[in-house]
């Protein structure tokens, strides 16, 4: 939810099991991890509430996903599965 101080109203930005939110550097987009879709990374344009699915990550169970933003505000999806698993993801944003 986002509160509009001018209109004095709440605006729904996301639905589902939402976690690990992060803002773009211009404040226009909210990135979040939607656990209701097994690791779906989504982007919301707060000017029009348009929700874009950015990536669905295949999983073999729930391992404690988290979402962070890199210095250039590209999404970093982290998975806590153990020290024996090392992954690299090349993000191709449209």
N, C-alpha and C positions, 0 to 999 in steps of 0.2 A: 504494500500500500504506500502511496505517496500523498502527502498533504499539500494541497494548493492553498497557500495563504491568502491569495487574492480572492478566490471564490469561496474560501472557508469550507472546502469539501475534500473528502478522501477520494483517491483515484486508485482503482485496482490495477496493478502492473503485471502480476503473475498469478497463475493458478497451479495447483499440484503440490507436490512436496518440494518446496523451494529451500535451497540452502546456498551458502557460500557466495553471497552477492558481492559484486564489485562494479564500480562506476567507470565509464570511459573518461578520458582526460578532459573532454569538453562538457561532461555532465549530461550529454544527450542520451546515452545508452546505459542500460543496466544489464550486466551479464550475471547469469546465475546457473546453478546446477539443479536440474529438475530430476530428483530421484524417483519420481513416480514413473518415469520413462527409462529407468535403468541406466542412468548416466547421460542424459541428454543435456548438452550445453545450449543455452538459449540466450538471445539478445532481445531486449525490449527497447523500442524507441519511445521515450517518455512523452514526446510531443503528440503522438497519435496512438499510443499503447499497442503498436504493432509488434507482435511476438514472433521472432524468427528463430526456427531451430537451426543452430549452427552445426552441430555434430552429434550423432548418436554413437556412443562408445560401447562396443561389445563387451559384455562382462560375463563372468562365470559365477557370479554371486556378489554379495555386498561386502566390500573390503574397506570401507571407510574412504570414499571419494571426497575430494575437496577441490575447490576451484579458487584460483588466485589470478591476478593480472600481472603480466610482466611489465618491465619499465616502459615498453612501447604500447602498453595496454592490450596486448594480445592475450587471450585466455590461456592459462596454464592449468591443466587438469592433473591432479595428483591422486595417486592410488596407494593406499597403505596395505600392501600384501605381504611384505617381508623383505629382508635384505637380499634374497637370492634373485628377485625380479628387478630387472633394469629395462626401462622402455624409453624410446625416443619417438616423438610425434612431430612430423613436419606439417605445420598448420598452413593450409592454402585457403585464405579468406577471399570470398568473391569480390 
